[in-house]
């Protein structure tokens, strides 16, 4: 209470608080290089045709392997790179040895 601190009734109390973010204004930073352009997704038309090959007999064969991981299932194909095969869903990667 106020009586414990020897403060009289009807006294004026000055309260001083420290505020977060109460610093001075700063000059706007001048950047030397332009911002890096973000990667834009490029749509490849009829990309599904890369996943299958049709024989002379009319039989359809899969040209890409399916991901063996349990979380992906049979419908997810592995991307073929020059040194590896990679699953885009679960990030599983197989190294391919080129002899």
Sine and cosine of phi, psi and omega as CSV:
sin_phi,cos_phi,sin_psi,cos_psi,sin_omega,cos_omega
0.00,0.00,0.15,-0.99,-0.03,-1.00
-0.94,0.34,-0.51,0.86,-0.03,-1.00
-0.92,0.40,-0.51,0.86,0.01,-1.00
-0.92,0.40,-0.49,0.87,-0.02,-1.00
-0.99,-0.16,0.24,0.97,0.00,-1.00
0.84,0.54,0.67,0.74,0.06,-1.00
-0.97,-0.23,0.81,-0.58,-0.06,-1.00
-0.98,0.21,0.32,-0.95,0.03,-1.00
-0.93,0.36,0.57,-0.82,0.00,-1.00
0.92,0.39,0.34,0.94,0.01,-1.00
-0.99,0.13,0.47,-0.89,0.05,-1.00
-1.00,0.01,0.78,-0.62,-0.02,-1.00
-0.91,-0.42,0.80,-0.60,0.07,-1.00
-0.99,-0.12,0.82,-0.57,-0.07,-1.00
-0.94,-0.34,0.79,-0.61,0.00,-1.00
-0.88,-0.47,0.85,-0.52,0.00,-1.00
-0.84,-0.54,0.53,-0.85,0.12,-0.99
-1.00,-0.06,0.75,-0.66,-0.05,-1.00
-0.97,-0.26,0.62,-0.78,0.10,-0.99
-0.97,0.22,0.68,-0.73,0.03,-1.00
0.96,0.27,0.38,0.93,-0.03,-1.00
-1.00,-0.04,0.41,0.91,-0.03,-1.00
-0.98,0.20,-0.03,-1.00,-0.02,-1.00
-0.98,0.21,0.26,-0.96,0.10,-1.00
-0.94,0.33,0.53,-0.85,0.01,-1.00
-0.93,-0.37,0.41,-0.91,0.09,-1.00
-0.94,0.33,0.52,-0.85,0.03,-1.00
-0.95,0.33,0.71,-0.71,-0.06,-1.00
-0.96,0.27,0.69,-0.73,0.05,-1.00
-0.98,-0.18,0.90,-0.44,-0.04,-1.00
-0.99,0.11,0.58,-0.81,-0.06,-1.00
-1.00,0.06,-0.57,0.82,-0.04,-1.00
-0.90,-0.43,0.48,-0.88,0.07,-1.00
-0.95,0.32,0.37,-0.93,0.00,-1.00
-0.91,0.41,0.53,-0.85,0.00,-1.00
-0.95,0.33,0.71,-0.71,0.00,-1.00
-0.96,0.29,0.69,-0.72,0.00,-1.00
-0.96,0.28,0.48,-0.87,0.04,-1.00
-0.95,0.32,0.79,-0.61,0.02,-1.00
-0.97,-0.22,0.70,-0.71,0.00,-1.00
-0.94,0.35,0.77,-0.63,0.02,-1.00
-0.97,-0.25,0.85,-0.53,0.01,-1.00
-0.98,0.21,0.77,-0.64,0.07,-1.00
-0.97,-0.24,0.91,-0.42,-0.04,-1.00
-0.94,0.34,0.64,-0.77,0.02,-1.00
0.83,0.56,0.63,0.78,-0.02,-1.00
-0.92,0.40,-0.37,0.93,0.00,-1.00
-0.90,0.43,-0.42,0.91,-0.01,-1.00
-0.91,0.41,-0.32,0.95,0.06,-1.00
-0.96,0.28,-0.37,0.93,-0.09,-1.00
-0.99,0.12,-0.29,0.96,-0.09,-1.00
-0.73,-0.69,0.48,-0.88,0.08,-1.00
-0.79,-0.61,0.65,-0.76,0.01,-1.00
-0.96,-0.28,0.80,-0.60,0.02,-1.00
-0.97,0.24,0.07,-1.00,0.08,-1.00
-0.91,0.41,-0.49,0.87,-0.01,-1.00
-0.97,0.26,-0.25,0.97,-0.07,-1.00
1.00,-0.10,0.14,0.99,0.01,-1.00
-1.00,0.10,0.67,-0.74,-0.04,-1.00
-0.99,-0.12,0.80,-0.60,0.03,-1.00
-0.89,-0.45,0.55,-0.83,0.06,-1.00
-0.99,0.15,0.78,-0.62,0.02,-1.00
-0.99,-0.11,-0.21,0.98,0.05,-1.00
-0.88,-0.47,0.60,-0.80,0.02,-1.00
-0.97,0.24,0.50,-0.86,0.09,-1.00
-0.99,0.12,0.41,-0.91,0.01,-1.00
-0.96,0.27,0.78,-0.62,-0.02,-1.00
-0.98,0.18,-0.11,0.99,-0.04,-1.00
-0.93,0.38,0.55,-0.83,-0.03,-1.00
-0.94,0.35,-0.52,0.85,-0.06,-1.00
-0.96,0.29,-0.40,0.91,-0.06,-1.00
-1.00,0.04,-0.79,0.61,-0.04,-1.00
1.00,-0.05,-0.13,-0.99,-0.14,-0.99
-0.99,0.16,-0.34,0.94,-0.09,-1.00
-0.99,0.13,-0.17,0.98,-0.06,-1.00
-0.99,-0.11,0.85,-0.53,-0.03,-1.00
-0.99,-0.12,0.43,-0.90,0.03,-1.00
-1.00,0.04,0.71,-0.71,0.07,-1.00
-0.97,0.26,0.65,-0.76,-0.05,-1.00
-0.97,-0.23,0.89,-0.46,0.10,-1.00
-0.94,-0.34,0.07,-1.00,-0.07,-1.00
-0.94,0.34,-0.44,0.90,-0.04,-1.00
-0.83,-0.55,0.05,1.00,-0.07,-1.00
-0.33,-0.94,0.25,-0.97,0.17,-0.99
-0.87,-0.49,0.72,-0.70,-0.19,-0.98
-0.72,-0.69,0.67,-0.74,0.10,-1.00
-1.00,-0.10,0.82,-0.58,-0.02,-1.00
-0.98,0.22,-0.30,0.95,-0.05,-1.00
-1.00,0.06,-0.74,0.67,-0.08,-1.00
-0.93,-0.36,0.04,1.00,0.03,-1.00
0.90,0.43,0.43,0.90,0.07,-1.00
-0.97,0.23,0.73,-0.69,-0.07,-1.00
-0.77,-0.64,0.71,-0.70,0.09,-1.00
-0.90,-0.44,0.77,-0.64,0.07,-1.00
-0.98,0.18,0.69,-0.73,0.02,-1.00
-0.95,-0.31,0.84,-0.55,0.00,-1.00
-1.00,0.06,0.89,-0.46,0.06,-1.00
-0.99,-0.14,0.91,-0.42,0.00,-1.00
-0.98,-0.19,0.00,0.00,0.00,0.00
